[in-house]
């Protein structure tokens, strides 16, 4: 079965606050993380994805952010497992919403 991530996110956004309490990491992720483009100070190279400061605000990802003399960086290898967990939660939520729609 092909997972439609946009559908899962939409279902999550439409869920009630009591339902959202079942997925606190999803709520923290939704509240703090944005996908965008940005530049480091003094660097004209455009980067895309969430910023380290945003990920640091999500408990599952705070250990993946490290301070360096140049600024905060994300250990992308360490971020994979929490991300897989969030995808799993979104998948479960989407399937639960699909079950409700079928009734």
C-alpha positions, 0 to 999 in steps of 0.5 A, a space after each residue: 500500500 502506498 502511503 500518502 504523506 500529504 494525506 497523513 499530515 492533513 489528517 493530523 492537522 484536522 485531528 482534535 486536540 485530545 487525539 493529538 495528545 496521543 502523538 506528542 512528538 508529532 505535535 512538537 514537530 508540527 509546532 516547531 519544524 518548518 521546511 524552507 531555504 536558508 543561508 549561513 551568515 557570510 555564505 551565499 550557498 542556499 541550503 534547504 530543510 529545517 534549521 538546527 534551532 527548530 529541530 532542537 525544540 523537538 525532544 526527539 531531535 534535541 540530541 541530534 543538534 550540536 553547538 560548534 564555533 561556527 554555529 549549531 549543526 544537525 547530526 543527520 545520521 542521528 536524526 534518521 531514527 527519530 524521523 523514522 519514528 515520526 513517519 511511523 506515527 503519521 502512518 498509524 494516524 493516517 490508517 486510523 483516520 482511514 478506518 474512521 472514513 470507512 465507517 
